[in-house]
Amino acid sequence: MTATEEAAIRPASEGRPLREASIAGLLIVGLAIPLVGFHLKEASGGGLTIEYRFDWVVGAGLVAFLGRLAFAWAYPWVEAKSTRTLSKLRFSFSTRAIGIALLSFGVLLPSLPFADRYVVDLATTVLIYSMLGLGLNIVVGLAGLLDLGYVAFYAIGAYAFALLSTQHDFSFWACLPIAAVLAAFLGLLLGFPVLRLRGDYLAIVTLGFGEIIRIVLINWVNVTGGPNGIASIPRPTFFGAPFSRTQVGGATPFHQVFGLSFSPQHRIVFLYYLILALVLFVAGISSRLRRLPIGRAWEALREDEIACRSLGLNPTSVKLSAFATGAAFGGLAGVFFATRQGFISPESFTFMESALVLAIVVLGGMGSQVGVVVAAFIVVALPEFARGFAELRMLVFGAAMVIVMIWRPRGIIGHRAPSVRLGRRQLPQSDATPST
C-alpha cells in the first residue's frame, strides 16, 4: 500500500470508529429492551410471569458495538485492497451457466436421496415466490415503477380460481388464463390513477391499493367468505386423473393409470413439476418481452422518463403494459397457491408478502431473472433451516440481508446483458486507409 493510500485511509479510521460503534451499540440496546428484554413464561403455580433478560440486551449491545468497531476499522483497508486487486483481475460469470445449473438441479430434485416430502414442498414454495418475483421484476426491475401492492394481484388470482372452481366447477387449467386476464385488467385499473406519479408517491399509492384489496376480501363476506376464507378448493389432476386412492367421480386415479402403488408423494411431485413448468413459462415470456420493443421501452422508461417521452414513446401505454404484464404473472402464481393449499383467506395476502417479493427482486438484482430465483431460495428456504433458533430467526435473516446488500449493493446477480448489442462497424478498405 502506498503512502498516499495510507494517508487517505488514516483520517477515516482514527476518530470516527469508536463514536459510530458506541451509537450502534446504544441503538441496539434500545431496540433490544422491548424485543428481548422481557419474556412471558408460565409460572410454577399457574398463570404467567415476566422473565427479565437484560443480560441478552447487554450482550446484543456488546455484539453490535464490537461488530461496528471492527467493520469501521477494517473496511477502508479492505476497500483499498480490493480496488487494487480488481483493477488487475476482472471476474466474470455467466448467468446462462448459473441458470442451466439451477434448471438441472430443479428437474432432478425429486429424485435425489435427500428429497423427502418436506424438501419438495419447500422447493415448491420457493418456486411460487420465484414466479411472483419474476412478475414484480417487470414492474420494478425493468420499468422502474416501485410497486408495494403486488400482493393484490396474487390475491385476485387465488380468489378467482377458488370462486370459479368451487361455485362454477371450472377446472384448474381453465382458470389459469381467466385469472391471468382478471389480474391484468386489475393492473390496468391500478395503472391509470398512478400515471403521473413516480418514486415514493407511486409506492404509497400502490401500498394503499394492496390494502384496499385485502379489506374488500375481508368485508365482502357473501362472495369471498370474509375472514373465514374459502375451503375445499379442488386439486389439479393429471389430465383428468386425480391423485386419490380410489376413483373420484368415475375418474381413474393416477397410480392406477400408470400401474403404480398409491403414494401421497405423487401429488406433491406433480405440483412441484407443475409450478416448475409455470416458472419456466413465465421466465421465457419475460425474457422474450425484454428483447422486443416493449421491453426496450420499459428499460427506457426506467432510465429517464423525460428522454423516453422525447423519443416518441408514450409513457402511458408503457406503464400500463408493465403493470398489466406483471399483474398477469402474479395472478398465475395466485391460482397455483390456491390449488396447492386447498384453502385461502385474506390473511395470506398481507403487506408482508409484497415486501418479501420486493426484497427478492432487489436482493437478486434489478432486472435479473436468475438473480430472482437465487434470491427466492435465500429468502424463503434458508430461514427454514434456522428453526432451532426460533427466537433469533428473523434477527439472523435481517442481518444476512444487510450483509448481502453491503457486499453486493446491486444485487446478487446485478450484471445484466444489454437488450440490444451493437456490432462494431466495419469501415470499407478505402475509408479505413488514410489518404496520402
N, C-alpha and C positions, 0 to 999 in steps of 0.2 A: 504494500500500500504506500502510495506516495505521500510526501509531506502535505501537499495540497488537500488530498482526500482526508488525511487525519485532521487537518485544521478545520475542514468543513464538518467533520463528524463531532469533534470535541465540544463545541458550544452547545450542541443539541443533547449531549449526554452528561453534562456536568450539573446543571441546575434544576432541570425540569423533571427528571425521572422520579425523584423522591416525592415531589409535590403531587405529580399525577398518580403515583401509586397510593399515596395517602387518601386522595379524593376517591379513587376507585374502591379502596377498602371501606371507607365510610359509607359510600353509596350502597355497597353490597350488604353491609351491616344493617343499614336502614331498611333495605328490601327483605332481608332475611328474618328480621324480628317478627313481622306479621305472618310470614310464609312458613317458616320452620321453627320459630322460637316457641310457639305454643302448640301442643298436641293433645287432642282429646283421646282418652283411653278409658276402658271400663274399670271401675273401682272393684276392689275385692268384695265389698259388701253389696254390690249392685249400684247401678247408676253410672254416671260419668264423672271423671275428674280431669283436671288440666295438668299436663306434664310440661314443665318448663325445660326447654332445651337450649339454653343460652350458650352452652358450650359449642353447639352446632353453629350458632350465629358468629361466635368469635372465630371458629375455625374457617367459616366461609369468608369472613373479612380478611383473615390472615392469608388464605389462599389467593384471594383477589389482589391483596397488597403485594405479595411476593411475585405473583404471575405478571402483574402490570409492571413491576420494577424490573424484572428480568427482560420483559419484552421491550421496555423503553431503552434499556442499556444495550441489548443485543441487536435490535432492529437496524440501527444505522450502519453497523459493520456488515450485517448480513446483506442489506440492500446494496451497499457499495461493492461487496464482493460478488454478489450475483450479477450486478450490472456489468462488471468487468468480464465475468465468465461468459455471459450471454452474448457479449459483443464479439467474442471469439468463436462461440459454438452456438449454432442455431438448432433448436429442437423442433421437429415436425412430426406430426402423426396423421394418419389417415382416418378420417371419420367413417369412410366406407369400410375399412377393415374392422373398426370397432363395431359398426352396425352388423356386418356379416357374422362376427363372433357372437354378438348378442342374439341374433336370429337363430344361429345354430344351437346355442345354449337353450333358447326358448323352445325350439322344436323338440329337442331331446330331453327336456327337463322331466316330464312324467315317467320316462323310462330309466332315470338314474336311480342308483340304490338308495339314496337318502330322501328321495321324493315321495314322502308319505302324503296322506290326505291334507295335513296341516300345511306342508310346504307348497303343494299345488294350489290350495285355496289362497295362501298368502301371495303366490305369484299371480293369481287371478286378480287380486286386489291391486297389485302393482300395475297390471295391465290396464285396469279401469282408470286409474289415475294417470297412466301414460296417455290414454285416449283423451281424457279431459285436458291434460297438459298440451297435447298436440292441437286441440281446438282453440284453447286460450292463446297458444303461441302465435296463431294467425292474427288475433286481435292485438295482443301486446307486443309480441316479438317482431312481427312483420309490419303491421300497420302502425305500431307505436301508440295505441289507444289503451290507456290504463283502465281496465275493467275489474271492479271489485264485486260485481254482482253476477259472476258467471255461473254460480250455483243455481240461478233461476232457470237457465236452460236445461241444466241437469235434472232439475225437479220436473220441468214440463215434460221431458221425455219419459221419465219414470211414471208420472201420473197419467200421461196419455196411454201408455201401454197397459197400466193397471186398470184403468176405466174401460178401455176398449176390450180387453181380454176377459174381464170378469162380468161385464154387463152386456156386451155385444158379441162375445165368442170370437173375437179376432185372434188370429194366431200370432206367434212371435214374429214370424217372417213378414207378415203383412203389416205389422205395427212398426217395423223398423223404418220404412220410408215415410210413413204417416207421421211418426214422432219427429223425424228429421225436418220435415216440411213445417210442422207446427212450431218447432223451436226456431227455425229460420225466420218464420213470419213474426215470432215474438222478438227476434233480434232486430228485424226491420222496425218494429214499433219502438224498440228502445233506441234505435239509431236516430230517428227523426228528432226527438227532443234534445239530443246532445250534439247536433251537427256543429253548433257554434262554440262548443266547449272543448277544452283540452286540459291536460295536466291534472292538477289537484281537483279542479271543478268537475271534470269528467269522472274522476274516481268517486267523488262524493255522490254524484247523481246515480251512477251505476250501483253503488253500495245501497242507496235508498231503493232502487228498483229491485234488487235481490231481496231486501227485507219486505217490500210490498208483496212480492210473490209468496213469501213464506207466511205472512199474516193472512193473505187470502186463502191459502191452503188450510190454515188452522180454523178460520171462521166460516168457510163455505162448507158447512157440515153436511148438507144434503147431497153434495156431489163428491167431495173429497174425503168424507168421513171425519173431518176435523182432526183433533189431536189423536184420535184412535187410529187414524190411517186406514189403509186398505190391506186386507189379508187375503189369503188363498189365491195368490197370483199364480197362474199356471206356469209350469216349467217348459222350456223348449224341448222339442222332440227331434229325433234324428230322422228327418223326412217322414214324419208320421209315426215312428216307432218310439214309444215312451220308455223312459228309464225306470220302469217299475218291475216288481217281482211277478205280478200277474197281469193279465190283459185288462186294459182300461178302455171302455167304450168300443170293444171289439177289435182294438188295435193290438198287433203282436208286439210284445216287449222287445227291446233292443237286444238283450242277451239271447233270446230265442231265435231272432233273425240270423244272428251270426254264430249260433251254436256254442255260446259261451255259458259258463256258470254265472249266476246273478252276483253282482257286486255293486255296492253303492259308489265305489270308486269310478265306475263307468260314467256316471253323470258329472262327477267333479272334473274328470279329464276332458269330457266333451265340452263343458262350459269353458274350461281353460283354452282349448284349441279354438273354440268359437270366438272368444274375446281376442285371442292372438290374431286370428284372421281379420277381425274388425280393426284392430290396431294397424295391421299391415295395410289394409284398405285405406284407412284414414291417412296414414303416412304417405302412401303412394299418391293419393289425391292431392294432399298438401304439397308434396314435392313437385308434382306436375303443375299445380296452380302457380307456384312460385316462379316457374320458368316461363309462364305465359304473360302476356301484357298486363293482366290484372295483378299478378304477383309483383311485377316491377312497379306498378302503380302504388301498391301497398308500401313497398320499401321507399319509394319517392315521397309518399305522404309522411312516413316516419322520419325521414331525414329533414325535410323542410316543406311545410305545407304551402308557404307563400311561393316558393320556387315551383312546387308541384302545380299550383294554380296558374302560374305564369307560363308554364309549358303547355297549357291547353288541357290539362287533366281536370276533371270535375271532382273536387274533394267530396261532394255529397254522395255521389254514386260509389266512390272508392270506399268511404267509411261504411256505407250501408252494406256493401258487398262483404267487407271484412266482418262486420257484426253478424250478418246472416250466415256466412260460411262457418265461422267459429261456433255459432249457436247450434247449427245443424249437427256438428260433431258432438257437442255436449248433449244434444237430445239422443243420439245413438248410444252414448255411454249411459244415459239415464234408463233407456229401455233394458239394457243388459243388467244394470244394477237391480232393477225391479224384478226381473225374471230370476236372477240369482238368489236374491234374498227371500222372495216369496211374500214379503211384507214391506210396506213403506209407510212412513209417517213424516210430517213436516220437520221433526227433529233430526232427520237425516240430511237436511238441506239448510244448514245454518251458515252464517258468515265464515265460520272457521273452515268450512270446505273450500270456499272461494279463496281464502287466504292461503290455504295449503296448496291449492293448484297454482296460485300465483307464485308461491315460493318455489315450486317445482320448475316453473318456466324460468324464473330469474336465476335459480341455482344452476340449472342445466346450461344456460347460455341463451340469450335472447335470439330467437330465430333458428336455433339448432334442434333438429328432431332427435338425433342420437343423444344429445345432452338432456333432453326432456326425459327420455327413458332411463338414463343413468340416474338422474336426479329423483325420479319417481321411486327407483329402488332404494336410494339413500334415505329419502324422506319417509317412505312407507314401510319398507322391510327392515331396515336396520334397527329402528326403535323396538321392533318385536323381539329382537334378540337381547334386549336390555330389561326383560321382565323381572329379573332378580333385583333390579334397582328401581322398584316401582315409585318410590317417593322422589328419587332424583332423576327419573327418566326424562322428563321434559327439560330439566336443567341441563342434562348432558346433551340432549338434542339441540337445544338453543346454543350451547357453547360450540357444538360441532358446526352448526350453521355459520356462526360468527367466524370460526377458524377458516372454513372453506371460502367464505366471501373475502376474507383478508388475503388468503393465499391465491385465489382466482377471482378477482373482482368482476371480471366479465363473464363469469360462469365456468362450470367445469369444462365445457367444450365451447369456449367463446368464439373460436375461429370458425367462420363460415366461408364456403367457396362463393365467389361472386355469382350473381344470377346470369350475367352475360360476360363472356370472355371475348375481348377484342384481340384478334391476332395482330402480330407485328406486320406492318405494311412493307411489302417488298417493292422497292423502287426499281424502275427499269434500269438496265445497264447504262443506257445513255445518260439518265438523270443522276445515277449514283456516281458516275465518273466525272470528276470536276473538269471543266473545260480549261484549256490552256490559252 
